């Protein structure tokens, strides 16, 4: 089983503002969709509450410590990252953690792969990722996108593969 993280961040490591993603980049979302389609996705309750719907074509697992938490049909609930990973591992060879900051940090030591989009701007927001130590990882550039009529920010997409434990 391969555990992957997937996220977009700004140069100053912002991933969220006021409970939302602080940019609209349709082609970057297409990359997210194409990469995660058919795979289980794990997210925290706050990340789920950003959209309050099932992301189609994927097994959606939401982590909440609230035993009476209610989610829309199609969402499976887990009480910890470990139990969410165990649930997802039953049905897939690759699992994606899609947020938020707490779960990216908790999953990082277990991760085999990181799909990281870096927005080429400093964007303000309260949800910020720490700088992960990627020594022992191999990085490849998956693509770049310039500013255009649909994208207010340029971005670069990377894939980091763990090469050592």
C-alpha beads as a LAMMPS data file, in Angstrom:
LAMMPS data file: protein, C-alpha beads

165 atoms
164 bonds

1 atom types
1 bond types

-500.0 500.0 xlo xhi
-500.0 500.0 ylo yhi
-500.0 500.0 zlo zhi

Masses

1 110.0

Atoms # bond

1 1 1 0.000 0.000 0.000
2 1 1 1.282 3.425 -0.998
3 1 1 0.338 6.502 1.045
4 1 1 0.392 9.784 -0.872
5 1 1 -0.222 13.380 0.142
6 1 1 -1.662 15.808 -2.388
7 1 1 -1.948 19.557 -1.863
8 1 1 -1.442 22.990 -3.370
9 1 1 0.369 25.692 -1.430
10 1 1 1.638 29.208 -1.986
11 1 1 5.299 30.209 -1.791
12 1 1 4.730 31.241 1.845
13 1 1 3.167 27.802 2.489
14 1 1 -0.484 28.912 2.741
15 1 1 -3.076 26.246 1.894
16 1 1 -6.225 27.885 3.258
17 1 1 -7.909 31.116 4.263
18 1 1 -11.203 31.415 6.152
19 1 1 -11.833 27.688 5.728
20 1 1 -11.473 27.812 1.942
21 1 1 -8.807 27.406 -0.724
22 1 1 -7.696 31.001 -1.438
23 1 1 -7.348 30.613 -5.219
24 1 1 -9.320 29.290 -8.177
25 1 1 -7.119 27.339 -10.590
26 1 1 -9.297 25.064 -12.770
27 1 1 -6.417 23.208 -14.441
28 1 1 -4.751 22.544 -11.084
29 1 1 -8.013 21.121 -9.778
30 1 1 -8.089 18.949 -12.916
31 1 1 -4.638 17.628 -11.939
32 1 1 -5.964 16.829 -8.444
33 1 1 -8.990 15.045 -9.890
34 1 1 -7.002 13.040 -12.444
35 1 1 -4.417 12.015 -9.832
36 1 1 -6.915 10.917 -7.158
37 1 1 -9.721 9.468 -9.324
38 1 1 -10.501 5.874 -8.415
39 1 1 -8.456 6.058 -5.201
40 1 1 -9.557 6.531 -1.584
41 1 1 -9.146 10.055 -0.232
42 1 1 -8.766 10.830 3.459
43 1 1 -9.550 14.243 4.891
44 1 1 -10.204 15.848 8.219
45 1 1 -13.634 17.099 9.180
46 1 1 -12.770 20.753 8.509
47 1 1 -11.510 19.937 5.005
48 1 1 -14.718 18.022 4.342
49 1 1 -16.782 20.942 5.626
50 1 1 -15.156 23.198 3.009
51 1 1 -17.339 21.491 0.381
52 1 1 -19.753 19.209 2.342
53 1 1 -20.128 16.815 -0.552
54 1 1 -18.664 13.585 -1.866
55 1 1 -15.817 14.028 -4.321
56 1 1 -17.100 11.691 -7.039
57 1 1 -15.211 8.673 -8.329
58 1 1 -13.282 8.213 -5.092
59 1 1 -13.858 6.551 -1.750
60 1 1 -14.273 9.515 0.643
61 1 1 -13.169 8.971 4.258
62 1 1 -13.571 11.803 6.757
63 1 1 -11.800 11.790 10.124
64 1 1 -13.802 13.122 13.048
65 1 1 -13.430 12.478 16.760
66 1 1 -17.109 13.395 17.234
67 1 1 -18.942 10.056 17.624
68 1 1 -22.271 11.562 16.524
69 1 1 -20.852 13.477 13.521
70 1 1 -23.185 13.403 10.541
71 1 1 -22.014 13.633 6.925
72 1 1 -23.754 13.311 3.559
73 1 1 -24.434 9.888 2.066
74 1 1 -21.311 8.410 0.502
75 1 1 -18.950 9.717 3.191
76 1 1 -17.370 7.117 5.468
77 1 1 -16.256 8.186 8.926
78 1 1 -13.101 7.230 10.811
79 1 1 -12.020 8.334 14.284
80 1 1 -8.280 8.601 13.533
81 1 1 -5.791 8.804 10.701
82 1 1 -4.675 5.257 11.462
83 1 1 -8.197 3.846 11.243
84 1 1 -8.861 5.812 8.027
85 1 1 -5.694 4.371 6.448
86 1 1 -6.671 0.850 7.563
87 1 1 -10.148 1.287 6.040
88 1 1 -8.746 2.595 2.744
89 1 1 -6.033 -0.071 2.529
90 1 1 -8.744 -2.747 2.305
91 1 1 -9.696 -1.601 -1.196
92 1 1 -6.736 0.153 -2.812
93 1 1 -3.006 0.012 -3.379
94 1 1 -2.713 3.849 -3.167
95 1 1 -4.376 6.149 -0.651
96 1 1 -4.413 9.955 -0.699
97 1 1 -4.461 12.322 2.272
98 1 1 -6.003 15.583 1.010
99 1 1 -6.033 17.781 4.123
100 1 1 -5.898 19.622 6.368
101 1 1 -2.620 20.748 7.853
102 1 1 -2.877 18.499 10.931
103 1 1 -3.345 15.373 8.816
104 1 1 -0.607 16.303 6.328
105 1 1 1.820 16.657 9.238
106 1 1 0.642 13.415 10.872
107 1 1 0.790 11.448 7.592
108 1 1 4.152 12.817 6.422
109 1 1 6.306 10.222 8.287
110 1 1 4.198 7.446 6.715
111 1 1 4.030 8.910 3.203
112 1 1 5.656 7.311 0.179
113 1 1 4.787 10.079 -2.271
114 1 1 3.814 13.766 -2.256
115 1 1 2.046 15.526 -5.114
116 1 1 2.748 19.189 -4.447
117 1 1 1.554 22.186 -6.432
118 1 1 3.398 25.397 -5.610
119 1 1 1.478 28.569 -6.448
120 1 1 4.055 31.127 -7.552
121 1 1 2.844 33.868 -5.202
122 1 1 2.684 34.714 -1.522
123 1 1 -0.936 34.382 -0.420
124 1 1 -2.233 35.234 3.028
125 1 1 -4.191 32.734 5.062
126 1 1 -4.214 31.053 8.450
127 1 1 -3.749 27.446 7.274
128 1 1 -0.043 27.005 6.557
129 1 1 2.012 23.882 6.032
130 1 1 5.369 23.580 7.730
131 1 1 8.399 23.063 5.500
132 1 1 8.769 19.312 5.137
133 1 1 12.281 17.837 5.118
134 1 1 12.523 16.225 1.689
135 1 1 16.068 14.927 2.041
136 1 1 15.794 11.268 1.129
137 1 1 13.173 12.077 -1.501
138 1 1 13.490 12.263 -5.289
139 1 1 11.688 15.227 -6.865
140 1 1 10.404 15.522 -10.413
141 1 1 8.622 18.435 -12.067
142 1 1 5.287 17.250 -13.450
143 1 1 4.338 20.497 -15.162
144 1 1 4.029 24.248 -15.063
145 1 1 1.155 26.609 -15.772
146 1 1 1.364 30.318 -16.511
147 1 1 -1.132 33.021 -15.642
148 1 1 -3.961 33.180 -18.164
149 1 1 -7.598 34.311 -18.375
150 1 1 -8.717 31.394 -16.143
151 1 1 -5.748 31.306 -13.755
152 1 1 -4.751 34.350 -11.689
153 1 1 -1.553 32.643 -10.512
154 1 1 1.211 30.656 -12.168
155 1 1 2.059 27.331 -10.547
156 1 1 4.404 24.349 -10.741
157 1 1 3.439 20.746 -9.992
158 1 1 5.942 18.379 -8.381
159 1 1 6.029 14.733 -7.437
160 1 1 8.266 13.764 -4.517
161 1 1 9.022 10.036 -4.052
162 1 1 10.592 8.731 -0.869
163 1 1 13.892 6.997 -1.637
164 1 1 14.885 6.107 1.936
165 1 1 13.093 5.354 5.183

Bonds

1 1 1 2
2 1 2 3
3 1 3 4
4 1 4 5
5 1 5 6
6 1 6 7
7 1 7 8
8 1 8 9
9 1 9 10
10 1 10 11
11 1 11 12
12 1 12 13
13 1 13 14
14 1 14 15
15 1 15 16
16 1 16 17
17 1 17 18
18 1 18 19
19 1 19 20
20 1 20 21
21 1 21 22
22 1 22 23
23 1 23 24
24 1 24 25
25 1 25 26
26 1 26 27
27 1 27 28
28 1 28 29
29 1 29 30
30 1 30 31
31 1 31 32
32 1 32 33
33 1 33 34
34 1 34 35
35 1 35 36
36 1 36 37
37 1 37 38
38 1 38 39
39 1 39 40
40 1 40 41
41 1 41 42
42 1 42 43
43 1 43 44
44 1 44 45
45 1 45 46
46 1 46 47
47 1 47 48
48 1 48 49
49 1 49 50
50 1 50 51
51 1 51 52
52 1 52 53
53 1 53 54
54 1 54 55
55 1 55 56
56 1 56 57
57 1 57 58
58 1 58 59
59 1 59 60
60 1 60 61
61 1 61 62
62 1 62 63
63 1 63 64
64 1 64 65
65 1 65 66
66 1 66 67
67 1 67 68
68 1 68 69
69 1 69 70
70 1 70 71
71 1 71 72
72 1 72 73
73 1 73 74
74 1 74 75
75 1 75 76
76 1 76 77
77 1 77 78
78 1 78 79
79 1 79 80
80 1 80 81
81 1 81 82
82 1 82 83
83 1 83 84
84 1 84 85
85 1 85 86
86 1 86 87
87 1 87 88
88 1 88 89
89 1 89 90
90 1 90 91
91 1 91 92
92 1 92 93
93 1 93 94
94 1 94 95
95 1 95 96
96 1 96 97
97 1 97 98
98 1 98 99
99 1 99 100
100 1 100 101
101 1 101 102
102 1 102 103
103 1 103 104
104 1 104 105
105 1 105 106
106 1 106 107
107 1 107 108
108 1 108 109
109 1 109 110
110 1 110 111
111 1 111 112
112 1 112 113
113 1 113 114
114 1 114 115
115 1 115 116
116 1 116 117
117 1 117 118
118 1 118 119
119 1 119 120
120 1 120 121
121 1 121 122
122 1 122 123
123 1 123 124
124 1 124 125
125 1 125 126
126 1 126 127
127 1 127 128
128 1 128 129
129 1 129 130
130 1 130 131
131 1 131 132
132 1 132 133
133 1 133 134
134 1 134 135
135 1 135 136
136 1 136 137
137 1 137 138
138 1 138 139
139 1 139 140
140 1 140 141
141 1 141 142
142 1 142 143
143 1 143 144
144 1 144 145
145 1 145 146
146 1 146 147
147 1 147 148
148 1 148 149
149 1 149 150
150 1 150 151
151 1 151 152
152 1 152 153
153 1 153 154
154 1 154 155
155 1 155 156
156 1 156 157
157 1 157 158
158 1 158 159
159 1 159 160
160 1 160 161
161 1 161 162
162 1 162 163
163 1 163 164
164 1 164 165
